[in-house]
Amino acid sequence: MSARQAIQVGTKTVKPVLSTTPGEAKRRVLNLYKAWYRQVPYLVKDFDIPKSEEQCRAKIKELFLKNKDVTDIRVIDLLVIKGQIELKESVNMWKQKGHIMSYFKPTEEPKPKDFLSKFFSSNE
């Protein structure tokens, strides 16, 4: 087997999930972001969370910017699909207040060192 045949055998063409170009994937992400942004006032009111609309919009922006360095179109599409599912669950009130408030937990929690700190953190 020549080197060219080995390369052809080793490569595999994958089908796109939704988007075929990076521009199309970017458009899907922006549409999802806009949909979340528009739903914030209703989510704050319906779930009666102790956060303002500005805080919720800042959290949405933070969550979207967390994945800004993803370049694989298939991964972007899967993240968009998961985001759409989360939005649908939130809008249809299939989530509870605790699920929405879990987004506001500190992202970087220090790990407890001693026994009592570990015990108390496990019971939250």
Protein Blocks (a to p, Z undefined) as FASTA:
>chain_A
ZZklmmmmmpccdddfklmbfklmmmmmmmmmmmmmmmmmmmmmmnopabdfklmmmmmm
mmmmmmmmpmbfklmmmmmmmmmmmmmmmmnopacfklmmmmmpcfbdcddfblmlmmmm
mmZZ
